[in-house]
Amino acid sequence: MKTVKLFHLNGCPYCRQAFRALDELKKENAAYGEVPINMYEEYEDAEVVAKHDYYYAPTMYIGDDKIYEAHPGESYAECKAQVKKVLDQAMV
C-alpha cells in the first residue's frame, strides 16, 4: 500500500469537501481507512509544501506523482470521485 500526501489549507472550502469525501469513503469501504495519509497544511508545513508543484488546495500525491488537484468551482461529486481515485491507486 502506498502513502498519500495531502496538501491542504485551513479554512479552505474545497479542502473541507475533500475531508468530507475521505470520511464518507472510509465509511463506505473500510479498506480505505487503511491507506496511510500524511497531511500537510500549507502554512504550517511550508518546507514540505515548497518541494511540490501545485496551485490549488487540496492536492494529493502518491510518491512524486500528483494524482489530484482541486479546481475552482469543483462540485462535491467531482471531488469525491477524485479522492476515491487517489485511494484506489494507493491500494494497488
N, C-alpha and C positions, 0 to 999 in steps of 0.2 A: 504494500500500500504506500502511496506517495503522500508527502506532506504538501498541504495547500498554504500559500502565503496570501493573506487577505489584507489589503491596504484600505483603510477607511478614515473618515474624518468625523469627529464628534459633531453632532447636530445636523449631519447631512441626511436629507430625506431619502436619498437613494441608498445610502448605507443602511438606514432603518429598514428599508424594503428588503435588502439582502439578508439582514439578520433575521427578519421575519420569515423569509423564504427558507433559510437554514433551519430554523426551528420547526417549521412545518414539514420540511423534507425529512428531518430526523424522526418526526412522529409517524410519518408515512412509511418509512423504511429504517428500521433500527440500525442497519448496516452503515448508513450514512453517519451515524453518531460515532463510528469507529475511525472515521477519516481524521487524521491529525490536521488541525488548522492553527497556524501561527498568525495572530492578528497584530497589525502594526498601525498605530494611529499616526497620521501624517506629522503632527507637531511634536508628539511625544517620542517618536522613533525616527527623527529626521535623518539620522545617519544611514539607517537601513533603507528608508524611502529614497534617498538620493541615489542609490545604486540601481534603481529600477526606472524604466521609461514608461510613464503613463501620464495621462492628463486628468481624467475623471476618476472620482472615487464613487463606489468601491471598485477595486481592481483585484483580480485573483490570478496568481501564478502557480504553476506546478514546475518546480525547478526554475529554469530560466525562461520558460515559455509562458507568455501572457495568454491566459485562456479566456478571461472575461474582463471587460472594462465597461462600466456603465456609460450611458449616453443621455444627454438631456431629453426629457420627455418620455423616457422609457417607462412602460407600464409595469405593473406588478407581475403580470403574467410573463412578460418578456424576461424580467429579472429572475423570476423563479426558474424558468426554463434554462437560463444561462447558468445559474447556480447549480442546478441539477447536473448539467453537462460537466461542470468542473468536478463535482463529487464523483460522477461516474468515471471520469478519466483518472481520478486519483485512486480509484479502487482497482484499476486494471493492473 
